[in-house]
Structure formats: C-alpha cells, structure tokens
C-alpha cells in the first residue's frame, strides 16, 4: 500500500475516532490501556478503554484470567494489550485498581484483565459509545460488556 493510501486510511480511522454514532458522548481520556467507565446507551456505566471504546469479556475465558481467543478470533476481537515497557494498566475514574491485572498471551504480549476477565475490543465498534458486540455469539462463544464491579452485563 502506498503512502497516499496509508494516509487516507489513517484519516478515515481518525475521523471515526472522533465521532459517536450512538449519540453517547464518550470522550477520550487517556492511553488505550487505561480502563475507565462510561455511560453507553441502555447498558449503563460500563468499562471502556482510555480512548472511549467499549470493552468486552469472552465467556469461554471462563473468568480464569487466561485468554481462549486466539488466531482468527483476535481479528474481530483485538485484546486490550499493554504496550511493551508498560508494567501495569491504568485505573481510570470508576474503576477499581484492585480488579485490574494482566495475563500473558501465547505470543508473549500482556493482556489487560479486570476481575480475572481478559479484556477485548470489538472491531465492528467503529465509534466510541457503541456496544454492537454486546450479547453476540461469535468465535465460538458469547461476548458481554462488564460493569465496574467486573460482572458481565446481560
């Protein structure tokens, strides 16, 4: 892909990041590995990343702290990862730092967990304030958003 095409894709991505198609105003507050809460539609206050995107748990992870989402699963459900050199996720407003943690993925990267649940984004949530993956059966299991206590929202 040429430089012009790359810049075009980046421009489209940045435009999508700044809008909220659901009418919920979710403001970017920090780095993506920050976990905070936001009011997202009728789901109430749920976990979002520092960029304002909804975070999900994957039921096959079974609250074990280890991710069962690998291979093609992570294409649609990218894990919330710590950047290299960062030792811990950040607890934003409404989030209990005692529930935050990390788990090592098979590729050696560190995935952020909350209450033992590895956290993911849904690739089809293209704007902050969306939760289109809520209750979805995909990649062999169910996906749910989490409340500030670390519980799945059904």
N, C-alpha and C positions, 0 to 999 in steps of 0.2 A: 504494500500500500504506500502510495506516495505521500510526501509531506502535506500537500494540499488536502488530500483525503483524510489524513490523520487529524489535521486541524479542524476540518468540517465535523468529524465525528466528535472530537473534543468539545467543539462549540455546541453541538446538539446536546451532549451529555450535561454540560454546564447549564444550559438553558433549562433542561428538565429538573436539575437540582434546585433551581431557584423558584420553582412553581409548585403549587399544591392543587392537584386536580380534584381533590375531595372536598375542598372548601375549608379544611382544617389548616390553621396557620401553625406550622411546626418550624421553628427557627433552628438553624444550625448553631450549636453551642460549643462545639469543641472537636477534638480529633475523633475519627471514626471509632476508635477503640474505647471511647468514653461510653458508658452505659448510663442512660438517664430515663426519665419518663416524660410522656406527653399524652394529652387527650387526643385519641384517634377515633373519630366517629362515635358510634354507639358502643364501642368496646370499652370505653372509659380510659383511665390513665394506664398506659401500658409501657413496656420497655421499648426504647428506641436507641439507636446509636448516636454518637455525637454529631452526626450530620443530619439527624432527624428522621432516619429511615427505620421503619418497624423491624423489630427483632422477633424471631420465631424459635420455638423448640420443635424437635422431631421426636415423635412418640417412640420409634424404635430405639432411640438412645436410652430409653428406659431410666432416665434420671440417674444414670450411672456415672456421669462425668466423662464418658468415652463416646466419641462420635461414631455412629453407624453410617453416616452419609459420606460416601467416597465415590470416586470415579465420576460417572455422568451425573450423579446426584448433586455434586458441588457446582455444576454448571448452572443449574437452576436455583440452587440454594447455597450461595457462597458463604462459607463460615466467617464469623467475625474473628479476625486474627489480630494478634499483637504484632506490630512491626518489629523487625529484628532490632535488638538493643533496648527494647522497652520491656521492663520486668513485670509490669502489672497493669491491668486495665484501670481506668479512672471511674470512680463512682460519682455520677452527677447528681443533681437535685432529685430527691425522691427515691434514691437507690441506696440499699444497704451494702456498705463495703464488705461486711462480713459474708454476704452471699456471693460476692464476685470471686472468681477464680480462673484458672487456666487448665487446659488439658493438652497434652502433646499429641498431635496428629501423626499418622504414619509417615508423612513426609518431613517430620521434624519441626513443623511450624507449631505455634502455640495458639490454641483457640480459646476465646473468652467463654467462660461458663457463668451461669447465675443460678444459685440454688442447686448446683450439680448438673444443670441442663446446658449442654453446649449450645451456643447461640449462632443463628444464621440470619441472613437477609434473603428475601425472595426477589429474584431477578425481574419479575414482572411488576414489582412495586417501582414504578418509574418516577414517582414524586413523593416527597415527604408527606406524611399524613395518610398514606394509603396502607391498607392491610388486605390486599387481594389474595394473599395466601392463607388467610385465616380459615381453619377447618378443612383445608384442602387435602385430599388423598393424592399424594404424588410421590414418586420414587419409592414406592413400597410402604408408605406409612402416612400417618396424619401429621399435620403441622398446625400449631397453635401459637398465638401471641402469649406473652406472660405478663402478669401483674407485678407490682413492686415487691410482693412477698415471694415471688418466684413460682407462682402457681399458674398452670395453663388456664387460659380464659376460653370457656366453651360457649 
